[in-house]
Structures are given as C-alpha cells and as structure tokens.
Amino acid sequence: MAGINKVILIGNLGRDPEMRYTPNSIAVCSFSIATSETYKDKNSGERITQTEWHNIVLWRGLADVAEKYLKKGNSIYVEGKINTRKWEDKEGNIRYFNSIQGWKIES
C-alpha cells in the first residue's frame, strides 16, 4: 500500500516571506509559522501554552502569491508535505532540516 505524506497547519507567520530564485529562475519562498496549543497542567492547574515552529517552502506561482500578500503576524492555513534534507557539515556531522513543502495556502 502507498503511504500518505500530508500536513495541514493553521498558525501565524513568524517573519515576512523571504523570496529567492534558483539558477533556473524558479521562484522559491520561505517563511516560518507558529502553531500553539494550550492545556491545563494537572498538578498546578496553570494554563500552559506550547508553541511549535514550522519552516514552510513554496515554489513557483505560489511563492509569488506568498511574497505579494503575506506579512509577519498574518494567520495562515498551509497544506503540504513534510520534506527532510540531510547533509554533512564541515566537521563531518550529519545534519537534518525539516520543512513543509506547501501546495496550498490561504490567509
């Protein structure tokens, strides 16, 4: 059976979108969004908010739309897939970078 790699996030932009272009002039836009979850601590009864940060990458036309309309602090809906890059740094350590490759956004 084939697997499914789909992510849906609703959060707030942590920074303005950053646009760049590949050597072949393909637009790539990246930004981070924060998603928060609030719960009540069992022992103290205190309300605790836990925030997760997600790196978002958009390509081509969707990248152009994001650069034009999105700003830091905007609420956003993102649909996409998890993408993990692996590389070796100068000291020989293996590094990983997780991002969400978006295919749909709404603000």
N, C-alpha and C positions, 0 to 999 in steps of 0.2 A: 504494500500500500504506500502511496506517495505521502509525504509529510506536508504540513502547512506551516508557513512562516509568516504570520500576520500579527501586526501590532496596531492597537488603537490607543492614542493618548489624547487627553484633554488637559491643557495646562496653560502656563503663561510664559511668554518669551523672556528669557533672562538677559538677552542682548540683542541689538539690532542685527538683522541678517548680514552676513559677510559674503559678497559675491566675488567669484574668481572665474577664470576661464582655463580650460585645458589647452595644450599646444594646438589642438584641432579646432579651437574656438567654441567649444561646448561650454555652456554656462553651468556653473556649479554654485549653489548657495548653501551656506551652513549657518546654523544658529543653535542655541540650546533652549530647552523649555523645562520648566519646573512643574512637577506634579506633587500634590500634597495630600496626605492622609492624616486625619485627626482621630485620636482614640483616647479613651479614659484609662489611666493607669489603675490597675486592680488594687494596688497597695495604698497609694496616696489619694486616689480619686481625682488627681490632677489631669487636666486635658493636655495631651501631648500631640504636637504636630510634627510629622516626619515628612521631609521633602526629599524627593529624588530628582536628579538632573539627568536629562537625556540629550544626546547630541543628534541633531537632525541634519540630513543631507538631502537636497533636492537638485534635480538635474533639468537641463534644457528649459522649456517653456514654463514649467512650474517654478524653477529658480527665478526666472524673470518676474513672475507674478509676486513671489515672496519678497523680492528686493523692492518692488514698487509699493506694496501695500502693508507689509508687516513692520512693526516697530517694537522696541523693548517695552514689555509690560502688557502687550496685547494678549487676550485669551485666544487660544488656537486649538483646533481639532486636527490631528495628524493621523493618517492611515499609512502604513508602510510595512517594511520587513526589517528584521534585525540583520545587521551586517557586521561581521567581525574581521578586522585586518590584523595580521600577525607579521612582525618584523623583528630583526635582531639589531640592537643598538651597538654603538661603538665599543662598548665593554663586553659584548657577546651575550648580553641578557636578552631573553625573549620578551617582547612587549606585545600587548594586545590593545586594540582600540575598538570599542563597540559603538555603533551608531544605528540610527533608524534611517533607512533609505525610504523617503516618503514618496508616495504616488498620488496622494490626495490630501489637500489642506482646506480648511475653512476657518475664517476668522470671525 
